């Protein structure tokens, strides 16, 4: 009995039948093959993009929430603290009360200049808020484009009315339109890149904010981020080299067996 082994390194080739001279003369075999192949291509593209966009939307939502929390801490640093004016006025009132209790009639110079009038935020605070706001903008733009991508996937898989020929032409137009506008590279490459840029900007702004609070904490965080980045880069390089090593292993295993000689065949 002859058995056919399936080699994962060499998948079977999809056998496309030859089109007849006049369509409809082969009992619909060519159309059935075309529908199966088109359905497989559409399902593979839309399912992969759908899973990636869903993950991006979840991560972008959490990322925007964290970013907004830090903005809520850093934006008040751009304006003067009203408590400073209150403390200055209370200190002046206390000085007046102390003189009255001691029976002194010395005049106390009134400090008419409040701290809020001389307040000016530092350059670091401007930079921190700008970077946090820019990172949040990247997250919102990524979420918006991901939502548009999900809506496009729903429209792409939506089957219209009409006969079989009309549905085939409609789906073919959608596929060609997606290829012409490059929607798959945009959803698969550009959107994750935007989110990654926003994450890098957020890390930079976070380190600046930690340095504003405590340089020691900022130094420890910087070393941790650099170590994590190096670990990720090493793992990524290992994953890229893995398919090459697998292919070499597969080629090494494909060693032709020696053919038996004629004399050995006769003895058998």
Steps between C-alpha positions, in 0.01 A plus 500: 500500500638839399495769770563870446683682779427869559813713519435825694798665329351433155122554521284355221434725204142608439396336173316755286306340216537625147215729397282359224452670166152607609420553864224279627604196298691334787209467739607799711830341604707811421260731685501275806879502501507879458249554783697274736830673421350851531334408830828364636692817403234733643465302822876487556540875448200618698546261793863601553422871475198466729702337778775760472258795499313363801823471694604849395170650614531340844861608543436851366210546744708396800795704377286812457363456852847476655620796294201710609574417865853636468371809320267560793809513721722715277257756354440675838877559517464750214306743719565649842375322808223706670620366834822699464305829493292388796813410698661835420193693616471290818868560581449875463189491722686299764778759506247776557328307779834433673584873500157584643541247780845632586369858508734620229395768263758430232364512154533178306566549131213345313617249241265578217677267255350154529688186390251435219593826328866399480437135413650360180510124425836347428610380158488137616132530589421637154690214339337234717146619427574536129630143476212356703248685281674384181502140622128521581435643152675202339289260708175675403593511131589130508167417665308705246672335203456156658127562530488602133687181417248287691215668316675435169540131587129473574418664167753281316345176626145617448329304226271695271195388312473380143616182338826315533666696219403832659640397838825383340548828313415702811749312714765524230453879482537526878816290495656700217405825675665382822815408307504832313467711818740278696253447784660180622852652543344806666304294752777246550809725511416871528253481791726293729786736413294802610419332829863401554614859434249622757631246749862612444401864551314403818808322638714807429254733670468263796877498552507881486218520754677256732820703466302809598382318813812301585813451286577169674164348406544625144841333475367165623206517259731584207724202572194272526360621167834458324538146636146410391563643153821299462321181611219559251750565219687177574176298507388662173828411330468143622148472360617629161780244488269211597327448161838501325634233735184292453535516124864395525402212727233391255747509213754303703242231575417454134793262436449266205513136602751279314342285235557126533729347238376257240671209672343582830159523334552159344600348834188649660 
